[in-house]
């Protein structure tokens, strides 16, 4: 069983600026209320195999591990709990006018994904939407400051 939430928005900042904001994962709590803390546990910065402890409101702390990375464009990390593996995907693409199309998605798989989805998908969707809105605000502010 799989549950899924995906959302996309346009950001008025170049991909390089948005990537700089997004890939500094330990600063996520500064621009999204969906994160209380993010702490890198292994490695230095965002790379395949990087593990990070994430604390979110109303949820237990979880360790997320990067398993896909295309610098400047995309990363995916995953976390496992009893009967469920959750994937968080972050993708950026340039728009014709120099902005960025950003897509964030959460997918839950495993034998208990249907149950976890039923219990938490509304909150998960809200957190994904908050993260995307915060990424847009922080990236647009960084682009204004650089310009």
C-alpha positions in Angstrom: 0.0 0.0 0.0 1.2 3.5 -0.8 0.0 7.0 0.2 1.2 10.1 -1.5 1.1 13.9 -1.4 2.8 16.1 -4.0 2.6 19.9 -4.5 4.4 22.3 -6.9 4.8 26.1 -6.9 6.6 28.7 -8.9 9.3 30.6 -7.0 10.6 34.1 -8.2 14.2 33.2 -7.7 16.8 31.3 -9.8 17.3 27.6 -9.3 20.8 28.2 -7.9 19.4 30.5 -5.1 16.5 28.1 -4.3 19.0 25.2 -4.2 21.2 27.1 -1.8 18.3 27.6 0.6 16.9 24.1 0.2 20.1 22.2 0.5 21.1 23.9 3.8 18.8 21.4 5.6 19.8 22.4 9.1 18.3 25.8 8.5 14.9 24.5 7.4 13.4 25.4 10.8 14.2 29.0 10.1 11.8 29.1 7.2 9.2 26.5 7.8 7.0 25.9 10.8 6.8 22.2 9.9 10.3 21.6 11.3 11.4 22.2 14.9 15.0 21.0 14.3 17.2 19.4 11.7 20.6 18.1 12.7 23.0 16.4 10.4 24.2 13.2 12.1 26.7 12.0 9.5 28.7 13.6 6.8 29.2 17.3 6.0 26.3 18.8 4.2 23.9 17.2 1.8 25.3 14.0 0.1 24.2 10.5 -0.7 24.2 8.7 2.7 23.8 11.9 4.8 21.6 11.1 7.8 19.7 13.9 9.6 17.6 13.8 12.7 14.4 15.7 12.1 12.0 16.8 14.8 8.5 18.0 13.6 5.6 19.3 15.7 3.4 16.5 16.9 5.6 13.7 15.6 8.5 11.6 17.0 12.0 12.4 16.0 13.0 10.5 12.9 16.3 9.8 11.1 16.2 10.6 7.4 18.9 9.4 5.1 19.6 10.9 1.6 19.4 8.2 -1.1 19.1 10.3 -4.2 20.9 13.5 -5.1 21.4 15.6 -8.2 23.1 18.7 -6.9 21.3 21.9 -7.9 18.1 20.0 -8.9 16.9 17.2 -6.7 17.3 15.2 -3.5 15.3 12.5 -1.8 15.6 11.1 1.7 13.8 8.4 3.6 12.9 7.4 7.1 11.6 4.1 8.4 9.2 3.4 11.2 7.3 0.2 12.1 5.7 -1.1 8.9 6.2 2.1 6.9 9.0 3.7 4.9 8.5 7.4 4.1 10.2 9.2 1.2 10.5 13.0 1.1 11.4 14.3 -2.4 12.5 17.8 -3.3 12.9 18.8 -7.0 13.7 22.1 -8.7 13.5 23.0 -12.4 14.2 26.4 -14.1 11.2 28.3 -15.6 11.5 30.2 -18.9 11.5 33.6 -17.1 14.4 32.7 -14.8 12.4 31.5 -11.8 12.1 28.0 -10.4 9.4 25.4 -10.3 9.7 23.6 -7.0 8.0 20.3 -6.3 7.9 18.6 -2.9 6.4 15.2 -2.3 5.9 12.6 0.4 5.3 9.0 -0.2 4.6 6.3 2.4 5.0 2.6 1.5 4.8 -0.6 3.4 2.2 -2.9 5.0 1.1 -0.2 7.4 1.2 2.8 5.0 -2.5 2.8 4.6 -3.0 3.1 8.4 -0.4 5.8 8.8 -1.7 7.6 5.8 -5.2 7.6 7.2 -4.0 8.9 10.6 -1.4 11.5 9.4 -1.8 12.4 5.7 -3.8 15.6 6.4 -1.0 16.8 8.7 1.7 15.5 6.3 0.0 17.4 3.4 -0.1 20.6 5.6 3.6 20.2 6.5 4.6 19.7 2.8 2.6 22.8 1.8 4.1 24.8 4.7 7.6 23.7 3.7 7.0 24.7 0.0 5.6 28.1 1.0 8.5 28.7 3.4 11.0 27.7 0.7 9.5 30.2 -1.7 9.6 33.0 0.8 13.2 32.3 1.9 14.4 31.9 -1.6 12.7 35.1 -2.9 14.2 37.0 0.0 17.7 35.6 -0.7 17.3 36.6 -4.4 16.3 40.1 -3.4 19.2 40.4 -1.0 21.6 39.2 -3.7 20.2 41.5 -6.4 
